[in-house]
Amino acid sequence: MDDRLKTIVDLKKYPIHDLRLSKIKKKLKNCKTDLNQFNCYTITNFIKLNSIGRIKKEEGISGRINKI
């Protein structure tokens, strides 16, 4: 796994680096269910707040850090 991913994504909450874990399997199942029903799925705090701030700074985006 790329170590940079750890600095961007909350891998404890969303262990996308190991799709065999029951925790991520459950989240994926919920995601698929919502996508089928609502055509949308929100992944709360998937990207770490400090990473969002860096992304916004690089892209020259202003405003609240938690709203892209």
N, C-alpha and C positions, 0 to 999 in steps of 0.2 A: 504494500500500500504506500502511496505517495504521502510522505510526512506533511506536506502542505495541506492536504485535505483536513487534517486534525485542526489546523488553525482557522479553517473556514466553516466547517460543518460540526455540529454538536454530535459527535460519534457515540457518546454515551446514551443519548436520548434516541438517536437515529443511527444504529450500527450498520450503515449501508456497505461497509467494507466486508461484512460477513452475512450474506443473505440466507445462510442456513440457520441463523439464530431465530428462536421462536418469537422474540420481541419484534424483530423486523418483519417476519412473516405476517404477524398480526397487523402491523401497521400497513403493510402492502395490501392485505386483504381488505382492510377498512378503506384504503385509498381506492381500490378497484370498485368496491361497492358504491362509494360516493360518486366516483366518476361515471359509473353506469346510471346512477339515479339522478345526479344533478349536473353532470358534465363539468364538474369542478371539484377540486380538493385543496384544502389549505393545510400547509405543513408549518405549524406554529414553531417559531424559533429554530428552524432547520439550519439557517445560516446564523452564525454567531454575530451578536450586535457589533463587536469591534470590527468584524470583517465587513459588515454592511457600511460602517463608517469609512473604512479604507476604500471600498468600491466607489462610494459616492464621491469621495475626495478625488480619486483617480479620474472619474467621469465628470467632475465639476458639477455634481448635483447637490443642491442645498436643501434644507428642510430637516424634518425629524429623522433621526437615525433609524428608527424602526419602521418607517414607512418609505418604501422605494417607489 
